């Protein structure tokens, strides 16, 4: 193709892109969805100009457009777009409901091992030591001793509610993201963390029940557990979805299947992360209180569980806000 024909064919695209750049600088309005597409096209045009040794004036012009376009794209990619984040969270229930298969399997991988260890710990008090070290078991029993001013805390320096809030966020999100990220190992990592946490929780619950700490342990966990435990399961479901896409990409390449699976997985993780923040707040400021009546804690905890189940599995919010 001659240079004149090349310019005639693509100059409208160049002028459109240039006008979008000028409009952005004049009005400071975020470029539309077609901006990245035009940017990639013009990058290709510049490569052809260099390959075919067209006039340097065209190369300079296209290079200027690409440089300006790159700055705009890079600037916006680095900004936190709260509207998009809130919209993604609103899509959380719909993403869960579309992926009920993975949520079911994640729930089974979490609950069944927990019931297993709860049963065997109840039958044999020493069974817990095959999962948890004796010193850790002793620390756990101390944390739920009714004599404590604050429940669910070890006797280690971080004795303020705010400090514990930060610790709970760090621990909870760490568990959730390890569970989700484990999905990249063809789902095996996600399954491992779900099973491990289920085994751990079942053994602890049974041990504390037998130790006579039911009046402190269950009122403590029921409130924030509605958000924390479900968020861990949902993170596992997102990881299992990623793993299944890699194992069975169907008619797609594995990379394409991974990208498609990531759409719902990301929405699920946005919602799970928000739930973990709520759980950390409740655990630090509500669950840990030893002055609130047990009946109040249990009643509020049941209410939280009902709200979480309704919102995640019966709410139609996500369908009304579909992207």
N, C-alpha and C positions, 0 to 999 in steps of 0.2 A: 504494500500500500504506500502510495506517495504521500509526502508530507502534507500537501494541501488537502488531500482526501481525508487524511487522519485528523487534521484540525477541524474540517467541516463536519466530520462524523461525531466528534466528541466535545466540541466547544460549548454546546448547550449544557452538557453535564458540568463542565468546568465553571461556566458562568453561574449555574444554579448553586454549586458548592460555594463559590466566592460570595454570592449574595447571602447565603446562609451565615457565612463567617462575618460579613459586614453587619447583618441583622443582629447577630449575637453581641458583637462589640458595641453596637449602638443602643440596644435595648436590654442587654444582659439577660436574655431569655435562653433557657436551656435548649440546645438543638433537638430537632425531632428525631424519630426513630430511623429515618432514612439517612441521617448524617453519617453514621458509621459505614453504611453500605456505599455511599458516594466516596467516602474516604478510601475505602479498599479499592474501588474501581480506579480512582485517580492514581493510587500507588502503582497499580498495574500499568496504567498509561505511561507513567514516568519510566518504568522499566523498559517498555517498548521504545520510548523515545531514545533512551540511552543505547539500547541494543541496535536500533536502526540508524543511529547517528544523525538524528534530525537536528535542526538548528538549535543552537545553545539557548536562544531566547525562549523557546518552548520549554526546555528543561528547567531554566531558571524560574519561569512562571509556575510550572507544576510543582517544583520543589518548594516554592513559597507557599502555595496552597496546602501542601501536605504538612509543612512545618506548622502553619497556623492551625490546621485541623487537628494535628497531633496535640498541640497545647490545650485545645479546647476539650478533646476527649480525655486527656490525662488529668486535667483539672477536675472534671466531673466524676471521673472514676475514683478519685481520692476523697470525695465528699461523702459524708454520712447523709443519706437521703431518708429522713425519718418517715416521710410519707410512704415510701416504698416498703420500709420495714414494717410499719403498722399495717399496710395492706397485705404483706406476706403473712403476718400473724393472723389477720382476719381470715386468710385462706387455710389456716391450720385445721379446723374441724373437717372441712371438705377433703383435705389431703388424707387425714386419718380414715375417713369413711371410705374413700376410694381404695385404701390399702388395708382393709380389714383383715385380709389374709395374713399379712406380715404382723399386724398387731396381735392377732390370735396366736401365732407361733411365738412371738416374743413373750406374750403373757404366759404361755405354757412353759417356755424355757426358764422363766423366772419363778413361777408359782410351784410347779411340780417338784423341782429340787428342794425348794423351801419346805414343802410338806414332807418330803422324804427325811430331811435332817431334823425337822421338828419331831417327827414320829420316833426316830431312832435316838434322839437326845432325850426324849421323854422316857423311852424304854431303858436307856443306859446312860446315866449321867456323865460317864467318862467319854462318851462318843464325841462330844463337842471338841475334845482336845485333838481329835484327828483332823479338825478343820481350823481351829483357832488355838493359838498358843496360850498356855496357862496364865501368863502375866496379862495378856489382853483380856481374857475372860474375867480376871480379877478386877481390871480397870472398868470393864463394862458393868459389873455388879456394883461397883462403887458409884458409877454415874447415875444409877437409878435407885440408889438408897434413899428411902423417904426422909432421912435425916438431912439431906442436902438442901441448902437454900435455893440452888438452881439445879434443875434436873438435866440429865443428858450431857454433863460436862465432866471432864477429867480435872483433877486437881493440879492444873498447870497454868500458871500466869494469866492466861486470857480469861479474865473473870468479868468483863463488862459485856453487856448485850451487843454493843456496836462491834467490839472486837470479834465476838463469836459470830455475828452476822457475816463478817468478811471471811472467817474461816469456813463457815457452812457454804457460802457461795463457791469458794475455791474448791472444796471437797466435792460438792454436788455436781458442779459443772465439769470437773475433772473426770468423774465417773461417767457422766453422760456422754462426753465427747470421746472418751476412750471406747465406750460401747459402740458409738456411731462409727468412729474411724475404723474400728475393727472389721467393719463390713467390707472394707477394701480387700481383705484377705479371703475373698470369696465367701463372706458371711461367717467364717469360722471364728474370727475375733469377736464379733458381736455376740454370737452364741455363747462363747466362753465367758464373757463378762456378765451376761444375763444369768447363766447357770451359777457362776461363782457368787454373785451377789444374792441370788436366791438361796443358795446353800448357807451362806453366812447369816442372812436375816432369819431363816428358819431355825437355825441352831441357837441363835441369840434369843429369839422369842420364846422358844421352849425352855431354855436354861433359866431365863428370868421368871418365867411363869412358875417353874418348879422351886425357885428360890424365894417365892412369896412376894415378888415385886410387880405383880399384875396391876396393882393400884397406882403405880407410878409409870410403868412402861407403856401400857396401852393408851392411857390418856395423853401421854407425851407424844406418841407417834401418830395417833389417829388424825390429828389436825394437819400438820405439815406433810404427813405421809400421802394424803390425797393428791398432793401436787408433786412431791418428790418421787415416790415410787412409780406413779404413772408416767412421769417424765422420763425416768430411766427405761421403762418398758418401751415408750414411744421412740426413744433414741435407739434402742435395740431394733425396733421395727424398721426404722430408717436405714440402719446398718444392714439388716437382712435384705431389704429391697435392693440396696447397692450390690450386695454379694450375689443375689439371684440374677441381677442384670449381667454380671460378669460370667456367671456359670451358664446362663441360658439367654444369650443376646437375641435369640430368634433370627429374624431376617436382617438384623442390623450388625454392623461391626461392633466390637466390644466397646470402643470409645463412644460411638453414637448411642449405644444402649445405656452406657454409664451416664451420659449427659441427660438422656430422657428420664432415667430413674432419679437423677439428682434434683429434678424440678420439684417433685413431691417431697423428696427427702429433705431438701432445704427448708421447705415450708414447715415440715414436721419439726425440724430442729429449731426453727425460730420460736415456735410455740412451746417446745419443751424447755428451751432456755428461759423463756419468760416464767414458766411454771416453777423452775428451779430457783429463780430470784424470789418468787412469792413464798416458796417453801423455806428458803433460808431466813426470810424475814419472820415468818411464823415460828420457826424453830428457835430463833434467838429471842424473840420478844413475847411469844405466847406459850409455846409448848414447854419452855424451860421453867415457867413459873410454878412454884410449889404452893402458892397461896390460892390459886383459882380452884373452885370446887370441881371435883372429878366429874360430876354430872354435867357441868357447863362445858368442860373440855370434850367430853364424849358427844354431847348434843351438837356442839359446833363442828366437831370432826365429822359426824354423820352428814351434816348439812354440806360441808365442803366436798365430801365424796359424791353426794348426790348432784351437786352443781358441776363438778368436774365431769362426771359421766354424762350428764345431760348435754353440757356444752360440747364435749368432744365427739359424742356419738349420735346425738339427736338434733343438735343445732343445725340450722340451714344457713348460717351466716356466710360460710365460705362460698356457697353456691350463688348467693346474691352478689358476691364481690369477686367473681371469677375474673382473672386477668384476661 
